[in-house]
């Protein structure tokens, strides 16, 4: 349902139906690759991918990453897969309620988030990237994208406060889309 609604909406804004189908195919192939990987299934509770904010957020980031990448000179199946994989996994260790508050802009609910949950949120890029780097055989750029997905060009992001010259190019695209 989400795919149909997004496709219709994006076509209204001039996105080519062929590009949309191509992007959704890449996303579906990446999801299937994750589901067939014993190591990834063990590491991440991917049931989250089929419910509410987490699902919509991951799907939108994956879709817009693919569409944006398709307009660039460095588009490739490998880069699309890296961005799709990062999109699906980047918040996968977070509790959905915490992600809803911190990324969904529900700041009136911030008082209900514990200090431990806040610490987990601000540490999740690094923790998720380390899990991927040490416990999977995924390309190292996927862990880099995930580690950097909350950085900002001016250095005000987290967890490492990187500035634009130190942010990986695929991470930069991911950050813009995110």
N, C-alpha and C positions, 0 to 999 in steps of 0.2 A: 504494500500500500504506500509506504513512504517513497519507494522508488518511483511509482506511478505519479504521485503528487509532485515530487521534485522534478521529474522529467517534464511534466506539463508546465510547471511554473518556469523552469529554466528555458524551455522552448518559447514561452511567451516573451522572454527577454532576449531572444535571438540566439540561444545556444543550439547548435546543430544536433538533430536527432541522432545522426550517425556517431558523432563524438560522444553523446550521452550513452549510447548503447556500448560503445567501445570502453568507456570509463566504467560503467557498471559491470561489464564482463571482467575487467581487470580486478575490480573489487571482489566479485564473486569468486574468481580464481584464487585470490589471496586468502579469502576466508576459508575456502576449501583446503588450501595448503596448510593453513593453521590447524584446521580440524583434523587433518590427517597426520599432523606432527605430534607424536607422543610427548616429546619434550615440551612443546608449547602448551598442549592441553594440560599437562601436569603443572606447569608454572602459573597459568592464568585461568581464572574462572570466566571462560568465554561465554557463559550463559548471559552475562551482562550485555553482550553485543546484540541480543535480541529483545532488549527491553528499554523503554523510555529515553531519558536524556542521553545516557551514555551511547546508546545505539544511534540516535539521531545525530549527535555530535560527531561521533566517529565516522558515520556514513557521509555527513556533509564535508568533513575535512578530507576524507579520501576522494570523494567526488570532485570537489573543487581543486584539490591538488592535481588530480589527473587532468582536469580540463585546463588548468593553468599551465601545467608542464607541457601539454600538447601544443601550446602556443609558443613554446620556447625552442631555441636551437638545441638544447640538451635533452630533448625528449628521447626516451628509450624505454623499452619494456623493463629493463633493469631498474631504472630510476622510478618508473611508475610503481613497480612492485615494492620498492623500498618505501616510497611515500604511503602506499596503501597499507603496508605492514605497520609502519609507524603510526598511521592514523588509527588502526584497529587496536594496537597495543599500548599507545602512549598513556592512557589513564586506567589501564586494566587492573592495576593493583589497588586502586582507590575504591573506597566505599561509595556507592552511588549517591548517598545523601550528602556526603562531604563534597563530591564533585558538583552536585546540583547547587549547593550554596556558594562554593568558592568560584566556580566558573560560570554558573548560571546567573550571577548578579543578584542573588537573593541575600543581600547583606543585612536585611532586617532579621534574618535567621542566624546570623553570624554568632550571636550570643549563645546559641545552642550547640555550637561546635566546640569541643574540648580543646585544650592546649595541645594534647597529644595528637588529636586529629589535625590540628593546624600544622603541627610539626611534620606529620606524615604527608600532608598536602605539599608543603614547601620542599620536602625531600623526595617526593615521588619521581621527578624526572631522573635524578641520579640513581635512585634505587631500582627503578624499572630498567634503565639502561644497563646497570651492572648485572642484573639478572639475565638480560638478553646476551650480554657480552660473555659472561662466564658459563652460562648453562645452556646455550643454544649454539647452533652452527649458522645462525643468520648473519648476513653481511654486516660488517662493523659499522657501516654508515647508518644502519637502522638504529643502533644504540646511540650513535652520535645525534641523530635527529631527535630522538626521544629525550636524551639528556639536555638538549638545548631548546626544547619546544616552548619554554616560558622565558627565554632570554629576550632582551630588547636591545635594539641597535645602540641606544644611549647608555647601556650598562645598568639600567634600573630593574632588569628582570631577575629571575632566579633559576637555578640555585647558585650559579657561579658569577653572576653579574658581568657576563661577557659583553663587549662592545662589537659593533658591526664588523670590524676587520677580523675578528676572532670567531665569528659564527660561520659554520659550514654553509656553502651555497644551498644545498638541499634543505638544510635546517631553516635558512632564511625564507625560502619559498613556503615551507611548512608553517612557519611563524606568521607570515602574512595571511595565509589561508585560515589558520587557526583563529 
